[in-house]
Amino acid sequence: MQVSNNMKINNFFVIAGLCTASLTTITSCKKESFDDVYRDPSKVTSTSVEKQFSGLQYTFRELTVPTYRNYFVTLAPTIHRYTQIIGWANSENQLNPGAAAITDRWEKYYQGLAQFRELEKIYNAAPELEKADKKIFFLAAKIFFYDQTQQQVDLHGDIPWSEAGKLSTNGGDYTVSYPKYDAAEDIYKTMLDDLKAISTDLNSLTIPTAVVNSFKTQDLINSGSLDLWKKYCNSLRLRMLTRVNKSSSFASRSNQEIAEIINNPTTNPIVLKNDDNIQVDIFNNASDIHSRDFLDALESWNNNIASKKMIDHMVSNGDPRLPFMFEPGVGANGVFIGLDQSLPSANQTTLISGTPANPSTIAIYNRSTYSRNQNFPGILFTASEVQYLIAEFKNNSGNTGGAKENFETGIKESIDLQKRLRAISNNSLVAAAPAPSDLEIQNYITKIGWGTNNIQLIATQKWLHFNIIQSTQNWAEVRRLDYPTFTFRVESSDLQKTVPVKWFLPQSEQAYNLANYNTVKDKDNVNTKIFWDIN
C-alpha cells in the first residue's frame, strides 16, 4: 500500500508498513548506546529476534518519550485542545484535525508495526528450541505492540492491521501486500484474546539463564524484569476491558475478566504502586532515546499554556500537584491563572504575551518538571491509572467503599508521581515545591469528596493525572466517560463545530490503498464514534 505507480516505495516509510527496519549484528543495545547500534535499514545485512525486539521499542520511541513532532505537530493542535489540558489562542477551524498531525502519527505507528511484523517473521521461522529460549522477547514485544495498537485504534477506528506490514513476509510481492482494513472491534477482540493467553504463558515461563542477560540488555522498557512484564500485560488487559465495557459484544466478558484480574493478584499481577510504573527511563539524555526536544515542543508557539478549566479546578480544591505541574505567570504575583477559552483570540493573545511593563499573568506548565526536564520518561502505565480503573469497576459493581479506597490511593500515587518527575529533573529554573504533607493531601481528598457522581470524580482525576503526559489515553477516557465537559468558541465559518470523536484517515490511504480504503470510506469522518464510545 505504500507504493507509487512505478512500484517504488515512496516517502512514507509505511502506510501500513510495507517496509521494515532491522538492527545490526552488534549485540549490546543499552539505551545509552542505542544510537551507535541502530543502522540505516537499507544497509542491514542480518537481524535476530533480540535485535528486532529492541528495534520495535526504538522505532516506537517517538510515541513513547516526549518528542518534538509528536507533541508539536500532532498533539498540541488536536488532543491537547479537545481535552483542554492546555490553553491556546482561538483560531478558525480549530476543531478540524489537520493533515500533518494525522499523517505524522500514522506513519510512526506503521513504522513500528513493520518492525513487529519482521520480528514475528523471524521468530516464527526460528527452530523450535530457539523459539522456546527466546519466547520472552516475542511475548514482551506483543504486549508493547498491542499497547500502541490500542491507541491507534482509539484514534481512527478501523485500520489496516492483520495484513499490514507484510511485504517482507510476502517475499516482496507488492500485489498481495496491500492490507485490508480490520474492524476496530475485531482488533480489540484479537488483542484481548492474545493478552489473556500471554498472561498465562508468562506465569509458567522461565527465562533461560543464557537469555537472561540478553533480555535485560535489549529490554528498554522493563530492564528484563519478568514481573514487570506480567504487570504490564494485565494492566493493559484491565485498561482495554474497561474501555469496551459498555459495548454489548464485550460487556459480559469485560466484567468477568476484570473481576478475575482484580481478585487474583498472584495470578494476574498489575501495577499498583509507582515503583512498578511501566516506562522508558532516560539514562543518557545525549543518546537517541531522549527528552531533549520536549522544550521546543512544549514552549514553542505557547504550547505550554495552562487552561482555565484545569487551573480553576486545582486551585479551588487545593490540589497538591499544582506547583509541580504549573508555574504562575511572571506578572501574576504567585497566583495561578489559566487561559479562558471563551475569550476572542485577540484578547487571549494579549493575555499570553503580556508586555515588558505588564508581563503575562497566565500560568504555564512547570518548565523544570516538564519541558526542560531532559530526564522526563516515556510513561506507558502508572499505578494511578490502574487504581482508577479498579475504582470504576468496584463502583459500578456496588462496592462503593472499596472503590473509594482505590480512588484515594490513585490520587496519592498521582501526587507522588509529580514529585518523582520533578525529583529526576536536571533543570532548576523553577524552584522545586516542598513535598505536600499528609494533612494537605488528606484535605484535598476530603475536598474532592466521594459518594455522589463518583464516576465523574474518577473521570476528573484521570484527566488531571494523564494531563499532557498520556494524551491519547486522556482523550479516549474523556470520550468514553463524557467527562469532564468543555465549551469551545466556534465561528460560523468553521467546518467542524463540535469536538471530533475520532480522527480522519490520512489522505495517503486513498492514494496508495484505495481499494481497501473504499471499504471504510463511509466511516472516515470525525463524527462517527468508535464502537466503545457508547455514551
C-alpha positions as CSV (number, residue, x, y, z in Angstrom):
1,M,0.0,0.0,0.0
2,Q,2.8,2.5,0.4
3,V,3.8,2.2,-3.2
4,S,3.7,4.6,-6.1
5,N,2.6,3.7,-9.7
6,N,6.0,2.6,-10.7
7,M,6.2,0.2,-7.8
8,K,8.8,2.2,-5.8
9,I,8.5,2.6,-2.0
10,N,7.7,6.2,-1.6
11,N,8.5,8.8,1.1
12,F,6.0,7.5,3.7
13,F,8.2,4.6,5.0
14,V,4.9,2.8,5.5
15,I,1.4,3.5,5.4
16,A,0.8,0.1,6.8
17,G,4.3,-0.7,6.9
18,L,5.4,-2.2,3.6
19,C,9.0,-1.5,4.6
20,T,10.7,-2.7,7.7
21,A,13.9,-1.9,9.6
22,S,16.3,-4.1,11.5
23,L,19.2,-3.8,13.7
24,T,22.8,-4.6,13.1
25,T,24.6,-7.7,14.4
26,I,26.1,-5.7,17.3
27,T,24.9,-7.4,20.5
28,S,24.6,-4.6,23.0
29,C,21.6,-2.3,22.8
30,K,21.6,-0.4,26.0
31,K,19.6,2.8,26.0
32,E,22.8,4.9,26.3
33,S,24.4,3.4,23.3
34,F,21.4,2.7,21.0
35,D,22.3,5.5,18.6
36,D,25.6,3.7,18.0
37,V,23.9,0.4,17.2
38,Y,20.9,1.3,15.2
39,R,21.8,1.4,11.5
40,D,20.1,2.6,8.3
41,P,17.6,-0.2,7.4
42,S,18.6,-0.1,3.7
43,K,22.1,-1.3,4.8
44,V,21.1,-4.0,7.1
45,T,22.6,-7.4,6.4
46,S,21.2,-9.6,9.2
47,T,19.0,-9.4,12.2
48,S,17.7,-11.5,15.0
49,V,14.8,-11.8,17.4
50,E,16.7,-9.9,20.1
51,K,17.6,-7.1,17.7
52,Q,14.1,-6.8,16.3
53,F,12.8,-6.6,19.8
54,S,15.0,-3.6,20.5
55,G,14.2,-2.2,17.1
56,L,10.5,-2.3,17.9
57,Q,11.0,-0.3,21.1
58,Y,13.4,2.1,19.4
59,T,11.0,2.8,16.5
60,F,8.1,3.5,18.8
61,R,10.2,5.8,20.9
62,E,8.6,8.8,19.1
63,L,5.2,7.8,20.5
64,T,6.6,6.9,23.9
65,V,9.1,9.6,25.1
66,P,8.3,13.3,24.6
67,T,9.4,14.1,21.1
68,Y,9.1,17.3,19.1
69,R,6.9,16.2,16.2
70,N,4.5,14.1,18.3
71,Y,3.9,17.0,20.8
72,F,4.3,20.0,18.5
73,V,2.8,18.7,15.2
74,T,0.3,16.1,16.4
75,L,-0.8,16.6,20.0
76,A,-0.8,20.4,20.5
77,P,-3.3,21.3,17.8
78,T,-5.6,18.4,18.4
79,I,-5.9,16.3,21.5
80,H,-4.4,18.9,23.9
81,R,-7.1,21.3,22.7
82,Y,-10.0,18.8,22.6
83,T,-9.4,17.9,26.3
84,Q,-8.4,21.5,27.3
85,I,-5.3,20.3,29.0
86,I,-3.6,23.4,27.5
87,G,-4.9,26.8,26.8
88,W,-4.4,28.4,23.3
89,A,-5.4,31.4,21.3
90,N,-8.6,30.5,19.4
91,S,-8.5,30.3,15.7
92,E,-10.7,29.4,12.7
93,N,-11.4,25.7,12.2
94,Q,-9.6,24.8,15.4
95,L,-11.7,21.7,15.9
96,N,-10.8,20.2,12.5
97,P,-7.7,17.9,12.9
98,G,-5.0,18.9,10.4
99,A,-3.5,16.5,7.8
100,A,0.1,17.0,9.2
101,A,-1.0,15.9,12.7
102,I,-2.8,12.8,11.5
103,T,-0.2,11.7,8.9
104,D,2.7,12.1,11.3
105,R,1.3,9.8,13.9
106,W,0.0,7.3,11.3
107,E,3.5,6.9,9.8
108,K,5.1,6.5,13.2
109,Y,2.7,3.8,14.2
110,Y,3.2,1.8,10.9
111,Q,6.9,2.1,11.1
112,G,6.6,0.3,14.5
113,L,4.2,-2.2,13.1
114,A,6.6,-3.0,10.3
115,Q,9.3,-3.7,13.0
116,F,6.9,-6.0,14.8
117,R,6.0,-8.0,11.6
118,E,9.7,-8.6,10.9
119,L,10.2,-9.8,14.5
120,E,7.1,-12.0,14.0
121,K,8.5,-13.4,10.8
122,I,12.0,-14.1,12.2
123,Y,10.6,-15.7,15.4
124,N,8.1,-17.9,13.6
125,A,10.9,-19.2,11.3
126,A,13.3,-20.0,14.1
127,P,14.0,-23.6,15.2
128,E,11.7,-24.8,17.9
129,L,14.4,-24.8,20.5
130,E,15.4,-21.2,19.8
131,K,11.7,-20.2,19.9
132,A,11.4,-21.7,23.3
133,D,14.5,-20.0,24.6
134,K,13.5,-16.6,23.1
135,K,9.8,-16.7,23.8
136,I,10.0,-13.8,26.3
137,F,11.2,-11.5,23.5
138,F,8.1,-12.3,21.4
139,L,5.6,-12.1,24.3
140,A,7.0,-8.8,25.6
141,A,7.0,-7.4,22.0
142,K,3.4,-8.3,21.6
143,I,2.4,-6.5,24.9
144,F,4.1,-3.3,23.8
145,F,2.8,-3.5,20.3
146,Y,-0.7,-4.1,21.5
147,D,-0.5,-1.1,23.7
148,Q,0.5,1.1,20.7
149,T,-2.2,-0.6,18.6
150,Q,-4.9,0.2,21.1
151,Q,-4.0,3.8,20.9
152,Q,-4.1,3.8,17.1
153,V,-7.5,2.1,17.0
154,D,-8.8,4.6,19.6
155,L,-7.7,7.4,17.3
156,H,-9.0,6.1,14.0
157,G,-11.4,3.2,14.5
158,D,-10.9,0.6,11.7
159,I,-7.3,0.4,10.5
160,P,-5.2,-1.9,8.3
161,W,-3.7,-4.3,10.8
162,S,-3.8,-8.1,10.4
163,E,-2.3,-8.0,6.9
164,A,-0.3,-4.8,7.3
165,G,3.4,-4.6,7.2
166,K,3.8,-8.0,5.5
167,L,5.8,-7.0,2.4
168,S,8.9,-8.9,3.7
169,T,6.8,-11.8,4.8
170,N,5.2,-11.9,1.3
171,G,8.6,-12.1,-0.3
172,G,8.5,-8.6,-1.6
173,D,5.3,-9.1,-3.7
174,Y,3.6,-5.8,-3.7
175,T,0.5,-7.2,-5.4
176,V,-0.6,-9.2,-2.4
177,S,0.7,-6.7,0.2
178,Y,-1.9,-4.0,0.1
179,P,-3.6,-4.6,3.5
180,K,-7.3,-4.8,4.2
181,Y,-8.9,-2.8,7.0
182,D,-9.8,-4.7,10.2
183,A,-12.8,-3.6,12.2
184,A,-11.8,-1.8,15.4
185,E,-13.9,-4.3,17.4
186,D,-12.2,-7.3,15.8
187,I,-8.8,-5.9,16.6
188,Y,-9.7,-5.4,20.3
189,K,-11.0,-8.9,20.5
190,T,-7.9,-10.4,18.9
191,M,-5.6,-8.5,21.3
192,L,-7.7,-9.3,24.4
193,D,-7.7,-13.0,23.5
194,D,-3.9,-12.9,23.0
195,L,-3.1,-10.9,26.0
196,K,-5.0,-13.3,28.2
197,A,-3.0,-16.2,26.7
198,I,0.2,-14.2,27.1
199,S,-0.6,-13.6,30.8
200,T,-1.0,-17.4,31.3
201,D,2.3,-18.0,29.4
202,L,4.2,-15.5,31.4
203,N,3.1,-17.3,34.7
204,S,4.7,-20.5,33.5
205,L,7.7,-19.0,31.8
206,T,11.2,-19.3,33.0
207,I,13.8,-17.3,31.1
208,P,16.7,-19.5,30.3
209,T,20.0,-18.5,32.0
210,A,21.6,-18.0,28.6
211,V,19.0,-15.5,27.7
212,V,18.6,-13.5,30.9
213,N,21.4,-11.0,30.3
214,S,20.5,-10.6,26.6
215,F,16.8,-9.8,27.5
216,K,17.9,-7.4,30.2
217,T,20.2,-5.6,27.8
218,Q,17.7,-5.4,24.9
219,D,14.7,-4.5,27.1
220,L,14.4,-0.8,27.0
221,I,11.1,-0.7,29.0
222,N,11.4,-3.0,32.0
223,S,15.1,-3.8,32.0
224,G,14.5,-7.5,31.8
225,S,12.0,-7.8,34.7
226,L,9.6,-10.7,34.0
227,D,7.5,-9.4,37.0
228,L,7.0,-6.0,35.4
229,W,6.1,-7.5,32.0
230,K,3.4,-9.6,33.8
231,K,2.1,-6.4,35.4
232,Y,2.2,-4.5,32.1
233,C,0.3,-7.3,30.4
234,N,-2.5,-7.5,33.0
235,S,-2.8,-3.7,33.4
236,L,-3.2,-3.4,29.7
237,R,-5.9,-6.0,29.8
238,L,-7.6,-4.1,32.5
239,R,-7.5,-0.8,30.5
240,M,-8.8,-2.4,27.4
241,L,-11.5,-4.4,29.1
242,T,-12.7,-1.2,30.8
243,R,-12.6,0.7,27.6
244,V,-15.0,-1.7,25.9
245,N,-17.2,-2.4,29.0
246,K,-20.3,-0.7,27.6
247,S,-20.1,-2.4,24.2
248,S,-22.8,-5.0,24.0
249,S,-20.4,-7.6,22.5
250,F,-17.9,-7.2,25.3
251,A,-19.9,-6.3,28.4
252,S,-20.2,-9.8,29.9
253,R,-16.6,-10.8,29.1
254,S,-15.3,-7.5,30.4
255,N,-17.0,-7.8,33.8
256,Q,-15.9,-11.4,34.2
257,E,-12.3,-10.8,33.2
258,I,-11.8,-7.6,35.2
259,A,-13.1,-9.4,38.3
260,E,-10.7,-12.2,37.6
261,I,-7.8,-9.8,37.3
262,I,-8.6,-7.8,40.4
263,N,-9.5,-10.7,42.6
264,N,-6.5,-12.9,41.7
265,P,-3.4,-10.6,42.2
266,T,-1.0,-13.5,42.4
267,T,-2.1,-15.0,39.0
268,N,-2.8,-11.6,37.5
269,P,-0.4,-9.0,39.0
270,I,-1.0,-5.4,38.0
271,V,0.7,-2.0,38.5
272,L,-0.4,-0.8,41.9
273,K,2.4,1.4,43.1
274,N,4.7,3.9,41.4
275,D,7.7,1.8,41.9
276,D,6.2,-0.6,39.3
277,N,5.2,2.0,36.7
278,I,5.9,0.9,33.2
279,Q,8.0,3.5,31.4
280,V,11.1,4.1,29.3
281,D,13.6,5.8,31.6
282,I,16.2,8.2,30.2
283,F,19.5,7.0,31.3
284,N,21.6,9.2,29.0
285,N,19.9,12.3,27.6
286,A,22.6,12.6,25.0
287,S,21.6,9.4,23.3
288,D,19.0,8.8,20.6
289,I,16.4,8.0,23.2
290,H,15.9,11.3,25.0
291,S,13.5,14.0,26.0
292,R,15.6,16.9,24.9
293,D,13.0,18.0,22.3
294,F,10.4,18.4,25.0
295,L,11.5,22.0,25.4
296,D,10.9,23.2,21.9
297,A,7.8,21.0,21.5
298,L,6.0,22.5,24.5
299,E,7.4,26.0,24.8
300,S,7.3,26.9,21.0
301,W,4.1,28.7,20.0
302,N,3.0,28.8,23.6
303,N,2.0,25.1,23.7
304,N,2.6,25.1,27.5
305,I,-0.2,27.5,28.4
306,A,-2.4,26.4,31.3
307,S,-6.1,26.1,30.7
308,K,-8.6,27.9,32.9
309,K,-10.6,24.7,33.3
310,M,-7.7,22.8,34.8
311,I,-6.2,25.6,36.9
312,D,-9.6,26.6,38.4
313,H,-10.3,23.1,39.5
314,M,-6.9,22.6,41.0
315,V,-6.8,26.0,42.8
316,S,-10.4,25.7,44.1
317,N,-9.7,22.3,45.6
318,G,-6.2,23.0,46.9
319,D,-4.6,20.3,44.6
320,P,-1.1,19.5,45.9
321,R,0.0,18.7,42.4
322,L,-0.5,22.4,41.3
323,P,3.1,23.8,41.9
324,F,4.7,20.6,40.5
325,M,2.6,20.7,37.3
326,F,2.4,24.5,36.7
327,E,4.2,27.8,37.4
328,P,2.4,31.1,37.8
329,G,2.7,33.8,35.1
330,V,5.5,36.2,35.5
331,G,3.1,39.1,36.2
332,A,0.7,37.1,38.4
333,N,2.4,37.6,41.8
334,G,2.4,33.9,42.5
335,V,-1.3,33.4,41.6
336,F,-2.2,30.6,39.2
337,I,-4.4,31.8,36.4
338,G,-5.5,29.8,33.4
339,L,-6.4,31.0,29.9
340,D,-10.1,31.4,29.3
341,Q,-11.1,29.7,26.1
342,S,-14.3,31.7,25.8
343,L,-12.4,34.9,25.0
344,P,-11.7,36.2,21.5
345,S,-8.4,35.3,20.1
346,A,-7.1,38.9,20.2
347,N,-7.7,39.1,23.9
348,Q,-6.1,35.7,24.5
349,T,-3.0,36.7,22.6
350,T,-2.6,39.8,24.6
351,L,-3.0,37.9,27.9
352,I,-0.5,35.2,26.8
353,S,2.2,37.6,25.6
354,G,1.8,40.5,28.1
355,T,4.2,43.4,27.8
356,P,7.6,44.3,29.4
357,A,5.7,46.6,31.8
358,N,2.9,44.2,32.4
359,P,4.1,40.6,32.0
360,S,1.7,37.8,31.3
361,T,-0.4,36.6,34.2
362,I,-1.2,33.3,32.6
363,A,0.3,30.1,34.1
364,I,2.3,27.7,32.1
365,Y,3.3,24.0,32.6
366,N,6.2,23.9,35.0
367,R,9.3,24.0,32.9
368,S,11.6,22.3,35.4
369,T,9.1,19.4,35.8
370,Y,8.1,19.1,32.2
371,S,9.6,20.8,29.2
372,R,13.2,21.4,30.4
373,N,13.4,18.1,32.3
374,Q,15.7,16.2,29.9
375,N,15.1,13.1,32.0
376,F,11.4,13.0,31.6
377,P,10.4,9.4,31.0
378,G,8.2,7.8,28.4
379,I,5.3,6.8,30.6
380,L,3.2,3.8,29.4
381,F,1.4,2.8,32.6
382,T,1.1,4.2,36.1
383,A,-0.3,3.0,39.4
384,S,-2.8,5.8,39.4
385,E,-4.4,4.7,36.2
386,V,-4.8,1.2,37.5
387,Q,-6.2,2.3,40.8
388,Y,-8.8,4.5,39.0
389,L,-9.8,1.6,36.7
390,I,-10.3,-0.6,39.7
391,A,-12.3,2.1,41.5
392,E,-14.6,2.5,38.5
393,F,-15.2,-1.3,38.3
394,K,-15.9,-1.6,42.0
395,N,-18.2,1.5,42.0
396,N,-20.2,0.1,39.1
397,S,-20.4,-3.3,40.9
398,G,-21.9,-1.7,44.0
399,N,-18.8,-1.8,46.1
400,T,-18.5,1.9,46.7
401,G,-16.5,1.5,49.9
402,G,-13.8,-0.4,48.1
403,A,-13.9,2.0,45.2
404,K,-13.3,4.9,47.5
405,E,-10.2,3.3,48.8
406,N,-8.8,2.7,45.3
407,F,-9.8,6.2,44.2
408,E,-8.0,7.8,47.1
409,T,-4.9,5.6,46.5
410,G,-4.9,6.7,42.9
411,I,-4.8,10.4,44.0
412,K,-2.0,9.8,46.4
413,E,0.0,7.9,43.7
414,S,-0.6,10.7,41.2
415,I,0.7,13.3,43.7
416,D,3.7,11.1,44.3
417,L,4.3,10.8,40.6
418,Q,4.6,14.5,40.1
419,K,7.1,14.7,43.0
420,R,9.1,11.9,41.3
421,L,9.1,13.7,37.9
422,R,10.4,16.9,39.5
423,A,13.0,15.0,41.5
424,I,14.6,13.4,38.4
425,S,14.8,16.7,36.6
426,N,18.2,18.1,35.6
427,N,16.7,21.6,35.4
428,S,16.3,24.0,38.4
429,L,14.9,27.1,36.6
430,V,11.8,26.8,38.7
431,A,12.5,26.0,42.4
432,A,11.2,22.7,43.5
433,A,8.0,22.9,45.5
434,P,8.1,21.4,49.0
435,A,6.6,18.0,49.3
436,P,3.0,18.2,50.4
437,S,2.2,17.0,53.9
438,D,-0.1,14.1,54.6
439,L,-2.5,16.6,56.1
440,E,-2.5,18.6,52.9
441,I,-3.1,15.5,50.8
442,Q,-5.9,14.4,53.0
443,N,-7.5,17.8,53.0
444,Y,-7.5,17.7,49.2
445,I,-9.1,14.2,49.1
446,T,-11.7,15.4,51.6
447,K,-12.4,18.5,49.5
448,I,-12.9,16.3,46.3
449,G,-15.4,14.1,48.2
450,W,-16.9,10.8,47.4
451,G,-20.4,9.3,47.3
452,T,-22.0,11.5,44.7
453,N,-21.3,11.4,40.9
454,N,-18.4,9.0,41.7
455,I,-17.7,8.2,38.0
456,Q,-17.4,11.9,37.3
457,L,-14.9,12.2,40.2
458,I,-12.9,9.4,38.8
459,A,-13.0,10.9,35.3
460,T,-11.8,14.2,36.5
461,Q,-8.9,12.7,38.4
462,K,-7.9,10.7,35.3
463,W,-8.0,13.9,33.3
464,L,-5.7,15.7,35.8
465,H,-3.4,12.7,36.1
466,F,-3.0,12.0,32.4
467,N,-2.7,15.7,31.5
468,I,-0.2,16.0,28.7
469,I,1.8,13.0,29.8
470,Q,-0.5,10.4,28.3
471,S,-2.6,12.5,25.9
472,T,-4.1,9.8,23.8
473,Q,-5.3,7.9,26.9
474,N,-6.7,11.2,28.2
475,W,-8.8,11.8,25.1
476,A,-10.0,8.2,25.0
477,E,-11.3,8.4,28.6
478,V,-12.9,11.8,28.1
479,R,-14.8,10.4,25.2
480,R,-15.7,7.2,26.9
481,L,-16.9,8.8,30.1
482,D,-18.1,12.1,28.6
483,Y,-16.5,13.9,31.4
484,P,-15.1,16.5,32.1
485,T,-17.2,18.6,29.8
486,F,-15.7,21.6,27.9
487,T,-17.0,24.6,26.0
488,F,-15.3,25.9,22.8
489,R,-15.5,29.1,20.9
490,V,-16.9,28.3,17.4
491,E,-17.1,30.6,14.4
492,S,-19.9,30.5,11.9
493,S,-17.3,29.8,9.1
494,D,-15.9,26.7,11.0
495,L,-16.2,23.5,9.0
496,Q,-16.2,21.4,12.3
497,K,-18.3,22.9,15.1
498,T,-18.0,20.1,17.6
499,V,-15.1,18.2,19.1
500,P,-14.2,15.2,16.9
501,V,-14.9,11.8,18.3
502,K,-12.1,10.3,16.3
503,W,-9.6,11.3,13.6
504,F,-9.7,11.1,9.8
505,L,-7.7,8.5,8.0
506,P,-4.7,10.1,6.2
507,Q,-5.0,11.1,2.6
508,S,-2.2,8.7,1.6
509,E,-4.6,5.8,2.2
510,Q,-6.7,7.0,-0.7
511,A,-3.6,7.4,-2.8
512,Y,-1.9,4.1,-2.1
513,N,-4.5,1.7,-0.7
514,L,-7.7,2.9,-2.4
515,A,-9.4,-0.4,-3.0
516,N,-9.2,-1.3,0.7
517,Y,-9.9,2.3,1.8
518,N,-13.2,2.2,-0.1
519,T,-14.5,-0.4,2.3
520,V,-14.3,2.0,5.2
521,K,-14.7,5.4,3.5
522,D,-18.3,5.9,4.7
523,K,-16.9,5.9,8.3
524,D,-14.0,8.1,7.5
525,N,-15.2,11.2,9.2
526,V,-14.6,12.8,12.6
527,N,-18.2,12.5,13.8
528,T,-18.6,8.7,13.7
529,K,-18.0,7.2,17.1
530,I,-15.7,4.2,17.7
531,F,-17.6,1.1,18.8
532,W,-16.7,1.5,22.5
533,D,-17.9,5.2,22.7
534,I,-21.5,4.4,23.8
535,N,-22.5,7.4,25.9
